[in-house]
Amino acid sequence: MDGTPKIRAFGRLLNYRRNTLGLTAKEVAERIGLKKNNSVLSWENGECFPCDILLSKISVVYEIPLSDLVEVLVMSKGAKEEEKRYHLNARRNGKPVRRNPEEFFNGRIENLVDITRLNF
């Protein structure tokens, strides 16, 4: 994962809440109904997003209102898709060019959701 702030906002939110609640990734996985904690760690690292079916369980376990959780998830998914389009459209000598994520998000970070404003 490239580490851009918008894309990683969802994972950072989950990691922040898990640590605040004093839970391990294994405990979260068990409470959600997953057999292993790999999925939880992948979400927190920004490698992937959970399926929509799990969002209500995630909301309860992490004690995050579902509306706030969905807001951050949609923003993160949208940023990921926007970055993909940006990289696909960037070309040098007719060939695609992968650009630096910081260059892509330069001047656009002001839209990042501030997790401290969310009411838990």
OpenMM code with the backbone's topology and positions (N, CA, C; nanometers):
from openmm import Vec3, app, unit

residues = "MET ASP GLY THR PRO LYS ILE ARG ALA PHE GLY ARG LEU LEU ASN TYR ARG ARG ASN THR LEU GLY LEU THR ALA LYS GLU VAL ALA GLU ARG ILE GLY LEU LYS LYS ASN ASN SER VAL LEU SER TRP GLU ASN GLY GLU CYS PHE PRO CYS ASP ILE LEU LEU SER LYS ILE SER VAL VAL TYR GLU ILE PRO LEU SER ASP LEU VAL GLU VAL LEU VAL MET SER LYS GLY ALA LYS GLU GLU GLU LYS ARG TYR HIS LEU ASN ALA ARG ARG ASN GLY LYS PRO VAL ARG ARG ASN PRO GLU GLU PHE PHE ASN GLY ARG ILE GLU ASN LEU VAL ASP ILE THR ARG LEU ASN PHE".split()
positions = [
    Vec3(0.0851, -0.1183, 0.0000),
    Vec3(0.0000, 0.0000, 0.0000),
    Vec3(0.0884, 0.1229, 0.0000),
    Vec3(0.0411, 0.2271, -0.0629),
    Vec3(0.1250, 0.3436, -0.0815),
    Vec3(0.1292, 0.4379, 0.0378),
    Vec3(0.0379, 0.4254, 0.1334),
    Vec3(0.0451, 0.5048, 0.2540),
    Vec3(-0.0160, 0.6431, 0.2438),
    Vec3(-0.0888, 0.6761, 0.1378),
    Vec3(-0.1489, 0.8077, 0.1282),
    Vec3(-0.2535, 0.8228, 0.2371),
    Vec3(-0.2625, 0.9417, 0.2973),
    Vec3(-0.3494, 0.9618, 0.4130),
    Vec3(-0.4961, 0.9279, 0.3903),
    Vec3(-0.5561, 0.9690, 0.2798),
    Vec3(-0.6984, 0.9420, 0.2591),
    Vec3(-0.7258, 0.7932, 0.2484),
    Vec3(-0.6428, 0.7228, 0.1761),
    Vec3(-0.6635, 0.5798, 0.1575),
    Vec3(-0.6468, 0.5062, 0.2898),
    Vec3(-0.5557, 0.5505, 0.3715),
    Vec3(-0.5275, 0.4820, 0.4976),
    Vec3(-0.6148, 0.5285, 0.6134),
    Vec3(-0.7017, 0.6267, 0.5920),
    Vec3(-0.7832, 0.6815, 0.7015),
    Vec3(-0.8687, 0.5747, 0.7686),
    Vec3(-0.9297, 0.4857, 0.6905),
    Vec3(-1.0159, 0.3823, 0.7475),
    Vec3(-0.9353, 0.2895, 0.8382),
    Vec3(-0.8214, 0.2432, 0.7901),
    Vec3(-0.7369, 0.1541, 0.8691),
    Vec3(-0.6845, 0.2194, 0.9954),
    Vec3(-0.6459, 0.3460, 0.9831),
    Vec3(-0.5963, 0.4171, 1.1020),
    Vec3(-0.7061, 0.4352, 1.2053),
    Vec3(-0.8281, 0.4595, 1.1585),
    Vec3(-0.9409, 0.4720, 1.2506),
    Vec3(-0.9620, 0.3418, 1.3271),
    Vec3(-0.9620, 0.2284, 1.2554),
    Vec3(-0.9814, 0.0991, 1.3215),
    Vec3(-0.8689, 0.0698, 1.4206),
    Vec3(-0.7462, 0.0964, 1.3801),
    Vec3(-0.6317, 0.0721, 1.4677),
    Vec3(-0.6384, 0.1591, 1.5922),
    Vec3(-0.6728, 0.2844, 1.5743),
    Vec3(-0.6846, 0.3780, 1.6862),
    Vec3(-0.7901, 0.3302, 1.7857),
    Vec3(-0.9080, 0.2921, 1.7350),
    Vec3(-1.0153, 0.2478, 1.8233),
    Vec3(-0.9805, 0.1161, 1.8939),
    Vec3(-0.9197, 0.0231, 1.8213),
    Vec3(-0.8831, -0.1057, 1.8824),
    Vec3(-0.7866, -0.0837, 1.9974),
    Vec3(-0.6871, 0.0007, 1.9749),
    Vec3(-0.5902, 0.0287, 2.0805),
    Vec3(-0.6537, 0.1041, 2.1968),
    Vec3(-0.7439, 0.1959, 2.1673),
    Vec3(-0.8137, 0.2704, 2.2725),
    Vec3(-0.8979, 0.1769, 2.3592),
    Vec3(-0.9591, 0.0781, 2.2955),
    Vec3(-1.0424, -0.0185, 2.3684),
    Vec3(-0.9604, -0.1281, 2.4361),
    Vec3(-0.8302, -0.1328, 2.4072),
    Vec3(-0.7433, -0.2329, 2.4683),
    Vec3(-0.7638, -0.3733, 2.4143),
    Vec3(-0.8034, -0.3840, 2.2896),
    Vec3(-0.8278, -0.5145, 2.2284),
    Vec3(-0.7111, -0.5555, 2.1389),
    Vec3(-0.6906, -0.6850, 2.1261),
    Vec3(-0.5934, -0.7364, 2.0301),
    Vec3(-0.6667, -0.7611, 1.8980),
    Vec3(-0.5906, -0.7751, 1.7909),
    Vec3(-0.6505, -0.8052, 1.6604),
    Vec3(-0.7232, -0.9397, 1.6655),
    Vec3(-0.6692, -1.0333, 1.7402),
    Vec3(-0.7324, -1.1648, 1.7535),
    Vec3(-0.8676, -1.1538, 1.8229),
    Vec3(-0.8748, -1.0733, 1.9278),
    Vec3(-1.0016, -1.0543, 1.9987),
    Vec3(-1.1067, -0.9901, 1.9081),
    Vec3(-1.0638, -0.8915, 1.8303),
    Vec3(-1.1566, -0.8264, 1.7371),
    Vec3(-1.2074, -0.9271, 1.6350),
    Vec3(-1.1162, -1.0057, 1.5788),
    Vec3(-1.1543, -1.1062, 1.4787),
    Vec3(-1.2568, -1.2035, 1.5363),
    Vec3(-1.2338, -1.2492, 1.6585),
    Vec3(-1.3271, -1.3430, 1.7217),
    Vec3(-1.4640, -1.2794, 1.7433),
    Vec3(-1.4671, -1.1540, 1.7865),
    Vec3(-1.5942, -1.0856, 1.8121),
    Vec3(-1.6719, -1.0596, 1.6822),
    Vec3(-1.5992, -1.0393, 1.5740),
    Vec3(-1.6643, -1.0172, 1.4443),
    Vec3(-1.7106, -1.1492, 1.3848),
    Vec3(-1.6454, -1.2588, 1.4247),
    Vec3(-1.6807, -1.3904, 1.3733),
    Vec3(-1.5842, -1.4429, 1.2696),
    Vec3(-1.4627, -1.3879, 1.2692),
    Vec3(-1.3595, -1.4339, 1.1765),
    Vec3(-1.2720, -1.5369, 1.2455),
    Vec3(-1.2207, -1.6316, 1.1687),
    Vec3(-1.1375, -1.7374, 1.2270),
    Vec3(-0.9957, -1.6900, 1.2576),
    Vec3(-0.9445, -1.5972, 1.1753),
    Vec3(-0.8072, -1.5485, 1.1945),
    Vec3(-0.8072, -1.3965, 1.1996),
    Vec3(-0.6995, -1.3413, 1.2552),
    Vec3(-0.6900, -1.1963, 1.2664),
    Vec3(-0.6243, -1.1315, 1.1447),
    Vec3(-0.5908, -1.2100, 1.0412),
    Vec3(-0.5246, -1.1538, 0.9224),
    Vec3(-0.6078, -1.0453, 0.8571),
    Vec3(-0.7391, -1.0647, 0.8493),
    Vec3(-0.8260, -0.9650, 0.7862),
    Vec3(-0.8240, -0.8342, 0.8634),
    Vec3(-0.8329, -0.8434, 0.9947),
    Vec3(-0.8322, -0.7238, 1.0786),
    Vec3(-0.7029, -0.6455, 1.0568),
    Vec3(-0.5911, -0.7149, 1.0573),
    Vec3(-0.4618, -0.6480, 1.0371),
    Vec3(-0.4508, -0.5896, 0.8966),
    Vec3(-0.5053, -0.6577, 0.7969),
    Vec3(-0.5031, -0.6056, 0.6598),
    Vec3(-0.5860, -0.4779, 0.6481),
    Vec3(-0.7006, -0.4728, 0.7160),
    Vec3(-0.7821, -0.3508, 0.7143),
    Vec3(-0.7059, -0.2365, 0.7794),
    Vec3(-0.6459, -0.2652, 0.8953),
    Vec3(-0.5747, -0.1609, 0.9699),
    Vec3(-0.4503, -0.1118, 0.8962),
    Vec3(-0.3885, -0.1984, 0.8193),
    Vec3(-0.2695, -0.1586, 0.7428),
    Vec3(-0.3043, -0.0925, 0.6099),
    Vec3(-0.4323, -0.0852, 0.5792),
    Vec3(-0.4755, -0.0215, 0.4553),
    Vec3(-0.4538, -0.1060, 0.3321),
    Vec3(-0.4354, -0.2358, 0.3498),
    Vec3(-0.4118, -0.3254, 0.2362),
    Vec3(-0.5412, -0.3603, 0.1641),
    Vec3(-0.6521, -0.3615, 0.2364),
    Vec3(-0.7815, -0.3924, 0.1769),
    Vec3(-0.8905, -0.3356, 0.2673),
    Vec3(-1.0137, -0.3489, 0.2214),
    Vec3(-1.1290, -0.3017, 0.2977),
    Vec3(-1.2190, -0.4203, 0.3313),
    Vec3(-1.2938, -0.4130, 0.4422),
    Vec3(-1.3846, -0.5230, 0.4759),
    Vec3(-1.5040, -0.5247, 0.3813),
    Vec3(-1.5671, -0.6414, 0.3694),
    Vec3(-1.6887, -0.6490, 0.2875),
    Vec3(-1.8010, -0.5767, 0.3630),
    Vec3(-1.8959, -0.5268, 0.2871),
    Vec3(-2.0044, -0.4471, 0.3446),
    Vec3(-2.0867, -0.5242, 0.4475),
    Vec3(-2.0944, -0.6552, 0.4332),
    Vec3(-2.1730, -0.7378, 0.5243),
    Vec3(-2.1201, -0.7288, 0.6682),
    Vec3(-1.9903, -0.7067, 0.6831),
    Vec3(-1.9291, -0.7027, 0.8167),
    Vec3(-1.9353, -0.5658, 0.8841),
    Vec3(-1.9770, -0.4621, 0.8126),
    Vec3(-1.9700, -0.3269, 0.8680),
    Vec3(-2.0488, -0.3086, 0.9971),
    Vec3(-2.1662, -0.3671, 1.0071),
    Vec3(-2.2435, -0.3492, 1.1306),
    Vec3(-2.1743, -0.4171, 1.2487),
    Vec3(-2.1150, -0.5341, 1.2262),
    Vec3(-2.0402, -0.6013, 1.3338),
    Vec3(-1.9166, -0.5202, 1.3720),
    Vec3(-1.8475, -0.4686, 1.2721),
    Vec3(-1.7288, -0.3862, 1.2979),
    Vec3(-1.7684, -0.2628, 1.3785),
    Vec3(-1.8804, -0.2017, 1.3433),
    Vec3(-1.9302, -0.0843, 1.4140),
    Vec3(-1.9522, -0.1132, 1.5620),
    Vec3(-2.0108, -0.2288, 1.5915),
    Vec3(-2.0385, -0.2665, 1.7307),
    Vec3(-1.9097, -0.2970, 1.8060),
    Vec3(-1.8226, -0.3776, 1.7473),
    Vec3(-1.6987, -0.4184, 1.8150),
    Vec3(-1.6083, -0.2986, 1.8423),
    Vec3(-1.5943, -0.2110, 1.7437),
    Vec3(-1.5056, -0.0949, 1.7592),
    Vec3(-1.5737, 0.0232, 1.8276),
    Vec3(-1.7058, 0.0092, 1.8541),
    Vec3(-1.7845, 0.1149, 1.9182),
    Vec3(-1.7757, 0.2452, 1.8388),
    Vec3(-1.7976, 0.2334, 1.7089),
    Vec3(-1.7984, 0.3478, 1.6177),
    Vec3(-1.9375, 0.3522, 1.5554),
    Vec3(-2.0050, 0.4680, 1.5586),
    Vec3(-2.1350, 0.4753, 1.4920),
    Vec3(-2.1222, 0.4326, 1.3459),
    Vec3(-2.2172, 0.3537, 1.3001),
    Vec3(-2.2121, 0.3003, 1.1646),
    Vec3(-2.2004, 0.4106, 1.0604),
    Vec3(-2.2687, 0.5222, 1.0814),
    Vec3(-2.2630, 0.6322, 0.9840),
    Vec3(-2.1214, 0.6888, 0.9729),
    Vec3(-2.0508, 0.7025, 1.0851),
    Vec3(-1.9127, 0.7523, 1.0823),
    Vec3(-1.8196, 0.6515, 1.0159),
    Vec3(-1.8411, 0.5247, 1.0467),
    Vec3(-1.7587, 0.4193, 0.9885),
    Vec3(-1.7741, 0.4176, 0.8361),
    Vec3(-1.8973, 0.4258, 0.7899),
    Vec3(-1.9235, 0.4252, 0.6455),
    Vec3(-1.8661, 0.5501, 0.5799),
    Vec3(-1.8768, 0.6649, 0.6463),
    Vec3(-1.8222, 0.7901, 0.5905),
    Vec3(-1.6725, 0.7773, 0.5632),
    Vec3(-1.5993, 0.7264, 0.6592),
    Vec3(-1.4546, 0.7121, 0.6428),
    Vec3(-1.4228, 0.6043, 0.5391),
    Vec3(-1.4986, 0.4955, 0.5390),
    Vec3(-1.4765, 0.3887, 0.4420),
    Vec3(-1.4994, 0.4375, 0.2991),
    Vec3(-1.6074, 0.5096, 0.2769),
    Vec3(-1.6383, 0.5616, 0.1433),
    Vec3(-1.5294, 0.6580, 0.0973),
    Vec3(-1.4839, 0.7443, 0.1878),
    Vec3(-1.3776, 0.8383, 0.1536),
    Vec3(-1.2503, 0.7626, 0.1150),
    Vec3(-1.2154, 0.6616, 0.1919),
    Vec3(-1.0938, 0.5850, 0.1646),
    Vec3(-1.1033, 0.5085, 0.0333),
    Vec3(-1.2177, 0.4445, 0.0097),
    Vec3(-1.2362, 0.3709, -0.1152),
    Vec3(-1.2337, 0.4658, -0.2352),
    Vec3(-1.2984, 0.5808, -0.2201),
    Vec3(-1.3005, 0.6794, -0.3284),
    Vec3(-1.1619, 0.7304, -0.3605),
    Vec3(-1.0820, 0.7542, -0.2575),
    Vec3(-0.9449, 0.8019, -0.2786),
    Vec3(-0.8618, 0.6965, -0.3499),
    Vec3(-0.8850, 0.5705, -0.3149),
    Vec3(-0.8101, 0.4623, -0.3793),
    Vec3(-0.8438, 0.4551, -0.5279),
    Vec3(-0.9719, 0.4655, -0.5621),
    Vec3(-1.0139, 0.4618, -0.7024),
    Vec3(-0.9628, 0.5844, -0.7778),
    Vec3(-0.9675, 0.7001, -0.7129),
    Vec3(-0.9192, 0.8226, -0.7770),
    Vec3(-0.7697, 0.8139, -0.8054),
    Vec3(-0.6956, 0.7564, -0.7119),
    Vec3(-0.5518, 0.7411, -0.7324),
    Vec3(-0.5238, 0.6453, -0.8490),
    Vec3(-0.6020, 0.5381, -0.8578),
    Vec3(-0.5845, 0.4436, -0.9694),
    Vec3(-0.6060, 0.5137, -1.1033),
    Vec3(-0.7138, 0.5927, -1.1119),
    Vec3(-0.7416, 0.6648, -1.2364),
    Vec3(-0.6289, 0.7618, -1.2697),
    Vec3(-0.5782, 0.8288, -1.1670),
    Vec3(-0.4696, 0.9238, -1.1870),
    Vec3(-0.3470, 0.8542, -1.2449),
    Vec3(-0.3112, 0.7408, -1.1880),
    Vec3(-0.1935, 0.6678, -1.2356),
    Vec3(-0.2157, 0.6105, -1.3750),
    Vec3(-0.3383, 0.5682, -1.4054),
    Vec3(-0.3656, 0.5140, -1.5383),
    Vec3(-0.3594, 0.6233, -1.6452),
    Vec3(-0.3971, 0.7442, -1.6079),
    Vec3(-0.3980, 0.8535, -1.7047),
    Vec3(-0.2621, 0.9206, -1.7211),
    Vec3(-0.1718, 0.8988, -1.6283),
    Vec3(-0.0388, 0.9599, -1.6378),
    Vec3(0.0428, 0.8831, -1.7415),
    Vec3(0.0972, 0.9546, -1.8368),
    Vec3(0.1740, 0.8885, -1.9426),
    Vec3(0.3005, 0.9674, -1.9729),
    Vec3(0.4042, 0.8931, -2.0053),
    Vec3(0.5296, 0.9524, -2.0493),
    Vec3(0.5738, 0.8725, -2.1701),
    Vec3(0.5918, 0.9401, -2.2834),
    Vec3(0.6282, 0.8735, -2.4087),
    Vec3(0.5291, 0.7622, -2.4446),
    Vec3(0.4007, 0.7870, -2.4157),
    Vec3(0.2977, 0.6906, -2.4513),
    Vec3(0.2827, 0.5736, -2.3558),
    Vec3(0.3642, 0.5696, -2.2508),
    Vec3(0.3573, 0.4590, -2.1558),
    Vec3(0.3080, 0.5102, -2.0201),
    Vec3(0.2288, 0.4289, -1.9473),
    Vec3(0.1817, 0.4713, -1.8154),
    Vec3(0.2981, 0.4980, -1.7200),
    Vec3(0.2796, 0.5991, -1.6363),
    Vec3(0.3814, 0.6362, -1.5375),
    Vec3(0.3173, 0.6336, -1.3998),
    Vec3(0.3809, 0.5667, -1.3068),
    Vec3(0.3315, 0.5661, -1.1686),
    Vec3(0.3914, 0.6862, -1.0981),
    Vec3(0.3037, 0.7702, -1.0452),
    Vec3(0.3498, 0.8921, -0.9794),
    Vec3(0.3534, 0.8763, -0.8284),
    Vec3(0.4278, 0.9635, -0.7678),
    Vec3(0.4428, 0.9676, -0.6242),
    Vec3(0.3077, 1.0023, -0.5600),
    Vec3(0.2600, 0.9257, -0.4598),
    Vec3(0.1313, 0.9541, -0.3955),
    Vec3(0.1247, 1.0931, -0.3332),
    Vec3(0.2345, 1.1417, -0.2771),
    Vec3(0.2345, 1.2744, -0.2169),
    Vec3(0.2092, 1.3806, -0.3231),
    Vec3(0.2624, 1.3596, -0.4426),
    Vec3(0.2390, 1.4511, -0.5538),
    Vec3(0.0908, 1.4500, -0.5914),
    Vec3(0.0323, 1.3302, -0.5945),
    Vec3(-0.1079, 1.3168, -0.6301),
    Vec3(-0.1986, 1.3903, -0.5310),
    Vec3(-0.1725, 1.3751, -0.4014),
    Vec3(-0.2596, 1.4335, -0.3003),
    Vec3(-0.2179, 1.5741, -0.2578),
    Vec3(-0.1148, 1.6293, -0.3173),
    Vec3(-0.0687, 1.7628, -0.2821),
    Vec3(-0.1835, 1.8630, -0.2963),
    Vec3(-0.2128, 1.9338, -0.1882),
    Vec3(-0.3179, 2.0338, -0.1906),
    Vec3(-0.4577, 1.9774, -0.1753),
    Vec3(-0.4718, 1.8475, -0.1565),
    Vec3(-0.6041, 1.7880, -0.1467),
    Vec3(-0.6279, 1.7247, -0.0103),
    Vec3(-0.5322, 1.7338, 0.0779),
    Vec3(-0.5414, 1.6686, 0.2084),
    Vec3(-0.6462, 1.7353, 0.2984),
    Vec3(-0.6842, 1.8600, 0.2688),
    Vec3(-0.7787, 1.9292, 0.3555),
    Vec3(-0.9125, 1.8569, 0.3671),
    Vec3(-0.9417, 1.7674, 0.2742),
    Vec3(-1.0671, 1.6923, 0.2792),
    Vec3(-1.0580, 1.5673, 0.3660),
    Vec3(-0.9430, 1.5382, 0.4195),
    Vec3(-0.9238, 1.4199, 0.5019),
    Vec3(-1.0118, 1.4283, 0.6269),
    Vec3(-1.0814, 1.3218, 0.6563),
    Vec3(-1.1664, 1.3193, 0.7747),
    Vec3(-1.0776, 1.3173, 0.8986),
    Vec3(-1.1041, 1.4061, 0.9914),
    Vec3(-1.0297, 1.4130, 1.1161),
    Vec3(-1.0966, 1.3166, 1.2148),
    Vec3(-1.0269, 1.2064, 1.2474),
    Vec3(-1.0897, 1.1053, 1.3334),
    Vec3(-1.1179, 1.1583, 1.4736),
    Vec3(-1.0520, 1.2656, 1.5135),
    Vec3(-1.0765, 1.3184, 1.6477),
    Vec3(-1.2122, 1.3877, 1.6573),
    Vec3(-1.2742, 1.4246, 1.5426),
    Vec3(-1.4041, 1.4909, 1.5473),
    Vec3(-1.5198, 1.3916, 1.5546),
    Vec3(-1.4903, 1.2652, 1.5289),
    Vec3(-1.5956, 1.1644, 1.5321),
    Vec3(-1.6339, 1.1343, 1.6766),
    Vec3(-1.7618, 1.1195, 1.7011),
    Vec3(-1.8108, 1.0937, 1.8370),
    Vec3(-1.8231, 0.9442, 1.8595),
    Vec3(-1.7459, 0.8923, 1.9548),
    Vec3(-1.7511, 0.7503, 1.9850),
    Vec3(-1.8213, 0.7308, 2.1178),
] * unit.nanometer
topology = app.Topology()
chain = topology.addChain("A")
for resn in residues:
    res = topology.addResidue(resn, chain)
    for name in ("N", "CA", "C"):
        topology.addAtom(name, app.Element.getBySymbol(name[0]), res)
